[in-house]
Amino acid sequence: GADLDLSWPAVSGASGYSIEVFDLDTDATVACPAGLDCSPAAPSTTFSGGASSSTRFGFRVFAIDSCGDPSLN
């Protein structure tokens, strides 16, 4: 299937990022799907096969600070 490239602006001081995935139809958070790195170190990742999924996914990205804590917004 087709890949889906995700990217976002880098956050100064972030040690990495956490991606929260949710179903757009139900707004329910779902487990990180196969083919997606939900803890990338860089401000981008590729969701292998994500563009051909039958589920409509939404994504929320949180910066992770040097203590391992996520940003609040």
Secondary structure, DSSP 8 states (H G I E B T S, - for coil): ---EEEE----TT-SEEEEEEEETTT--EE---TT--SS-SSSEEEETTGGG-SS-EEEEEEEE-TTS-B---
